[in-house]
Amino acid sequence: MPEMPNPRALWPARRLLVLVVGVALSAPALAGPNDIELLGLIDTTTNPAAPVAKQEDFQRLVLELGLIFTPSNLQPAETTGISGFDFAVTYAFHPVQFDQPYWQEAVEEKGSRLPMTIGASARKGFVLPVPLASELEVGAQYLIESQMVALGANVRIALNEGFTGNHWWVVIPDIAVMAGVNRVVGSDDLDLLTVTAGGSISKGFGVFGSFNLTPFIGYQSVFVNASTRIVDANPSNTNNVEDNIVFDVVSLVDNRIDRISGGARIIVAHVMMSGGVDVDLLDNDVTIVQFGLRAGVSF
């Protein structure tokens, strides 16, 4: 029977996650420019006595916000192995449709800008009762200039890993499947959850005997679920409950986005760096291309 990993070996990963979340949430409880205020998505001009939720705008907003808070798949298909560790920080750029009314009416500070996130993650192999390599990744991702943080976990199982043929021309890639979940905290109005499922393919190559280059490509289905608390359309009159609005739930099972990812990782000694791009295909014929960088140590 394989030896179970020592719980003490997971302490560095836990400490890293606690540190990132603590820093992100230790800022003063003041709304940032990128925080969401759903009051802007309520129509009070047509009939002030009967405010109406802009449900379609709400759905478009949370789908793009869900993509921002779903971490890019910036690593190859290979796992860390039972005795391996991987610690990294990420920085990502999200060219969503920020100039659209559903963004401009919902964010605290209007204007043109590029949403960016910074995060940290830790990966560690673990044992499954099947002869396949597997790993768990935990992490946090912070939307800069906001109070919102996504906490998430991802499980990766390698279907084929580390196979080398007898001839130089036999190139069999590493193949893995994965699934994850991310929960956004820090918003007063919004409860946002994303679930992912997909796979990736990669192949590492030694270059000049000094570093390893691993191109990778992957696919994920991103499922977005969003609900809201009660939003008062007229905060100045707290005695009137007729203007309290609750947006319809954006259901996880009805909102799936295709995400195609690609990039490359370089490792020199134990230092690694990877970069990649996500192409997100939304149902309304909109394509969003996001960019990310990941750097850390792997041993």
C-alpha positions as CSV (number, residue, x, y, z in Angstrom):
1,M,0.0,0.0,0.0
2,P,1.4,3.4,-0.9
3,E,2.6,5.6,2.0
4,M,0.3,8.4,2.8
5,P,1.9,11.9,2.7
6,N,2.8,13.4,6.1
7,P,0.2,16.1,7.1
8,R,3.1,18.3,8.1
9,A,4.2,18.4,4.5
10,L,1.1,20.4,3.6
11,W,1.8,23.1,6.2
12,P,3.8,25.4,3.7
13,A,0.8,25.3,1.3
14,R,-1.7,26.2,4.0
15,R,0.5,29.0,5.3
16,L,0.9,30.5,1.8
17,L,-2.9,30.4,1.3
18,V,-3.6,32.0,4.7
19,L,-1.1,34.7,4.0
20,V,-2.6,35.7,0.7
21,V,-6.1,35.7,2.0
22,G,-5.1,37.6,5.1
23,V,-3.3,40.3,3.0
24,A,-6.2,40.7,0.6
25,L,-8.8,41.0,3.3
26,S,-6.9,43.1,5.8
27,A,-7.4,46.3,3.7
28,P,-9.9,48.8,5.2
29,A,-13.5,47.8,4.5
30,L,-14.0,50.5,1.9
31,A,-15.4,49.9,-1.6
32,G,-12.8,49.9,-4.3
33,P,-13.3,51.1,-7.9
34,N,-13.8,47.6,-9.1
35,D,-16.3,46.5,-6.4
36,I,-19.8,45.6,-7.6
37,E,-22.8,47.8,-6.7
38,L,-25.9,46.1,-8.1
39,L,-28.1,49.1,-7.4
40,G,-26.8,50.4,-10.8
41,L,-28.5,47.4,-12.5
42,I,-32.0,48.4,-11.3
43,D,-34.2,50.5,-13.6
44,T,-35.9,53.2,-11.5
45,T,-36.6,55.7,-14.3
46,T,-39.4,54.0,-16.2
47,N,-41.6,53.7,-13.1
48,P,-40.0,54.9,-9.8
49,A,-42.8,53.2,-7.8
50,A,-42.0,49.9,-9.4
51,P,-38.3,49.4,-9.9
52,V,-37.2,46.6,-12.3
53,A,-34.1,44.5,-12.2
54,K,-32.1,44.5,-15.4
55,Q,-31.8,40.7,-15.4
56,E,-30.1,40.3,-18.8
57,D,-27.4,42.9,-17.8
58,F,-26.9,41.1,-14.5
59,Q,-26.4,37.8,-16.3
60,R,-23.8,39.2,-18.7
61,L,-22.0,40.9,-15.8
62,V,-21.7,37.8,-13.6
63,L,-20.6,35.6,-16.5
64,E,-17.6,37.8,-17.3
65,L,-16.9,38.3,-13.6
66,G,-16.9,34.5,-13.2
67,L,-14.3,34.3,-15.9
68,I,-12.1,36.8,-14.1
69,F,-12.3,34.8,-10.9
70,T,-11.7,31.4,-12.6
71,P,-7.9,30.9,-12.5
72,S,-6.2,30.3,-15.8
73,N,-4.7,26.9,-16.3
74,L,-1.1,28.0,-16.5
75,Q,0.6,24.7,-15.9
76,P,1.3,21.5,-17.9
77,A,-0.6,18.2,-17.6
78,E,2.1,16.6,-15.4
79,T,1.5,16.5,-11.6
80,T,4.0,17.2,-8.9
81,G,4.2,13.6,-7.8
82,I,3.7,12.4,-4.2
83,S,7.0,14.0,-2.9
84,G,6.8,17.1,-5.0
85,F,5.7,20.7,-4.1
86,D,4.8,23.7,-6.3
87,F,4.3,27.2,-4.9
88,A,3.6,30.1,-7.3
89,V,2.2,33.6,-7.6
90,T,0.1,34.6,-10.6
91,Y,-0.7,37.9,-12.4
92,A,-3.5,38.0,-15.0
93,F,-5.0,40.6,-17.3
94,H,-8.7,40.4,-18.1
95,P,-9.8,42.4,-21.2
96,V,-13.5,41.9,-20.6
97,Q,-16.1,44.2,-22.1
98,F,-15.6,46.8,-19.4
99,D,-16.9,49.6,-21.5
100,Q,-20.4,48.0,-21.8
101,P,-23.3,49.5,-19.7
102,Y,-23.7,46.5,-17.5
103,W,-20.1,47.0,-16.2
104,Q,-20.2,50.8,-16.1
105,E,-23.5,50.8,-14.2
106,A,-22.4,48.1,-11.7
107,V,-18.9,49.1,-10.7
108,E,-18.2,51.6,-8.0
109,E,-16.1,53.9,-10.1
110,K,-17.0,54.4,-13.8
111,G,-14.3,54.8,-16.5
112,S,-12.2,52.8,-18.8
113,R,-9.6,50.4,-17.3
114,L,-8.3,46.9,-17.5
115,P,-9.3,44.5,-14.6
116,M,-6.3,42.7,-13.2
117,T,-5.9,39.9,-10.6
118,I,-3.1,38.7,-8.5
119,G,-3.0,35.4,-6.7
120,A,-1.1,32.6,-5.1
121,S,-1.4,28.8,-5.3
122,A,0.2,25.6,-3.9
123,R,0.1,22.2,-5.5
124,K,0.8,18.9,-3.8
125,G,0.5,15.3,-4.9
126,F,-1.7,12.8,-3.0
127,V,-2.6,9.1,-3.2
128,L,-5.7,7.8,-4.8
129,P,-6.8,4.1,-4.7
130,V,-6.0,3.8,-8.4
131,P,-2.7,3.5,-10.2
132,L,-2.8,7.2,-11.4
133,A,-0.8,10.2,-10.4
134,S,-2.9,12.9,-8.8
135,E,-2.6,16.3,-7.1
136,L,-4.5,18.9,-5.2
137,E,-4.1,22.6,-5.9
138,V,-5.4,25.3,-3.5
139,G,-5.2,29.0,-4.1
140,A,-6.7,32.5,-3.8
141,Q,-7.1,35.2,-6.4
142,Y,-7.7,38.9,-5.7
143,L,-9.3,41.4,-8.0
144,I,-7.1,44.5,-7.8
145,E,-8.9,47.7,-6.6
146,S,-11.7,45.7,-5.0
147,Q,-12.6,43.8,-1.8
148,M,-13.3,40.6,-3.7
149,V,-11.2,37.4,-3.4
150,A,-11.8,34.0,-4.9
151,L,-10.9,30.9,-2.9
152,G,-10.5,27.8,-4.9
153,A,-9.3,24.2,-5.2
154,N,-8.5,22.0,-8.2
155,V,-7.9,18.3,-8.5
156,R,-5.8,16.9,-11.3
157,I,-5.4,13.3,-12.3
158,A,-2.8,12.2,-14.9
159,L,-4.0,9.6,-17.3
160,N,-0.5,9.4,-18.8
161,E,2.6,10.9,-17.4
162,G,6.4,10.7,-17.9
163,F,6.3,8.1,-20.7
164,T,9.3,8.1,-23.1
165,G,9.5,5.8,-26.1
166,N,12.5,3.8,-27.2
167,H,13.1,6.1,-30.2
168,W,13.6,9.8,-30.3
169,W,10.6,10.2,-32.7
170,V,8.2,8.6,-30.2
171,V,6.6,11.6,-28.6
172,I,3.7,10.6,-26.3
173,P,2.5,13.6,-24.3
174,D,1.4,13.9,-20.7
175,I,-2.4,13.8,-20.5
176,A,-4.5,14.9,-17.5
177,V,-8.1,15.6,-16.5
178,M,-9.1,18.1,-13.8
179,A,-12.0,19.6,-11.9
180,G,-12.2,22.6,-9.6
181,V,-14.4,25.0,-7.7
182,N,-14.0,28.7,-6.9
183,R,-16.0,30.8,-4.5
184,V,-15.9,34.6,-4.4
185,V,-16.0,36.4,-1.0
186,G,-15.9,40.0,-0.1
187,S,-19.0,41.4,-2.0
188,D,-21.9,42.8,-0.1
189,D,-24.5,42.1,-2.8
190,L,-23.2,39.1,-4.8
191,D,-22.7,35.4,-4.2
192,L,-20.6,34.0,-7.0
193,L,-19.5,30.4,-7.6
194,T,-17.7,28.8,-10.6
195,V,-17.1,25.1,-11.2
196,T,-14.6,23.8,-13.9
197,A,-14.1,20.5,-15.6
198,G,-11.6,19.7,-18.4
199,G,-8.3,18.3,-19.5
200,S,-4.8,19.3,-20.7
201,I,-2.0,17.9,-22.8
202,S,1.7,18.8,-22.5
203,K,5.2,17.6,-23.3
204,G,8.4,18.6,-21.7
205,F,11.7,19.0,-23.6
206,G,15.3,19.5,-22.3
207,V,16.9,22.5,-24.0
208,F,20.7,22.7,-24.1
209,G,20.9,20.6,-20.9
210,S,20.2,23.7,-18.8
211,F,16.4,24.1,-18.6
212,N,13.2,22.4,-19.4
213,L,10.6,23.8,-21.8
214,T,7.0,22.4,-21.6
215,P,4.4,23.7,-24.0
216,F,0.8,22.9,-23.0
217,I,-2.8,23.2,-24.2
218,G,-6.0,22.6,-22.4
219,Y,-9.8,22.9,-22.4
220,Q,-12.2,23.6,-19.6
221,S,-15.9,24.0,-19.3
222,V,-16.6,26.9,-16.9
223,F,-19.9,26.8,-15.1
224,V,-21.1,30.0,-13.4
225,N,-23.6,30.3,-10.6
226,A,-24.7,33.7,-9.1
227,S,-27.3,34.9,-6.7
228,T,-27.9,38.1,-4.8
229,R,-29.1,39.4,-1.5
230,I,-32.0,41.8,-1.3
231,V,-31.1,45.1,-3.0
232,D,-32.9,48.3,-1.9
233,A,-33.7,50.3,-5.0
234,N,-34.3,53.4,-2.8
235,P,-31.9,53.3,0.1
236,S,-33.1,56.7,1.3
237,N,-36.5,55.2,2.2
238,T,-35.8,52.2,4.3
239,N,-39.5,51.9,5.4
240,N,-40.7,50.9,1.9
241,V,-40.2,47.2,1.2
242,E,-41.9,47.5,-2.2
243,D,-38.7,48.7,-3.8
244,N,-36.6,45.7,-2.6
245,I,-35.2,43.8,-5.5
246,V,-33.8,40.3,-5.8
247,F,-32.2,39.3,-9.1
248,D,-33.1,35.9,-10.5
249,V,-30.5,33.2,-9.9
250,V,-28.0,32.7,-12.7
251,S,-28.0,28.9,-12.6
252,L,-24.9,26.8,-12.7
253,V,-26.4,24.2,-15.0
254,D,-27.6,26.8,-17.6
255,N,-24.5,28.9,-17.9
256,R,-21.5,27.1,-19.3
257,I,-18.5,28.8,-21.0
258,D,-15.9,27.0,-23.2
259,R,-12.4,27.9,-22.3
260,I,-9.4,27.0,-24.5
261,S,-6.0,27.6,-22.9
262,G,-2.4,27.4,-24.2
263,G,1.1,28.4,-23.1
264,A,4.5,27.2,-22.1
265,R,6.5,26.7,-18.9
266,I,10.2,27.0,-18.3
267,I,12.1,25.5,-15.4
268,V,15.7,26.3,-14.5
269,A,16.9,24.4,-11.5
270,H,13.8,24.7,-9.2
271,V,12.7,28.1,-10.5
272,M,9.7,28.1,-12.9
273,M,7.9,30.6,-15.0
274,S,5.0,30.1,-17.3
275,G,2.8,32.3,-19.5
276,G,-0.4,31.6,-21.3
277,V,-3.6,32.8,-22.8
278,D,-7.3,31.8,-22.4
279,V,-9.8,32.1,-25.1
280,D,-13.3,32.2,-23.6
281,L,-16.3,31.6,-25.9
282,L,-19.5,33.0,-24.5
283,D,-23.0,32.0,-25.8
284,N,-23.8,35.5,-27.2
285,D,-21.0,35.1,-29.9
286,V,-18.6,37.1,-27.7
287,T,-15.0,36.0,-27.4
288,I,-12.8,37.1,-24.5
289,V,-9.1,36.6,-24.5
290,Q,-7.3,36.8,-21.2
291,F,-3.5,36.7,-20.4
292,G,-1.7,35.3,-17.4
293,L,1.8,34.9,-15.9
294,R,2.9,32.4,-13.2
295,A,6.2,32.2,-11.4
296,G,7.4,30.3,-8.4
297,V,9.4,27.2,-7.3
298,S,8.8,23.5,-8.0
299,F,10.7,20.7,-6.3
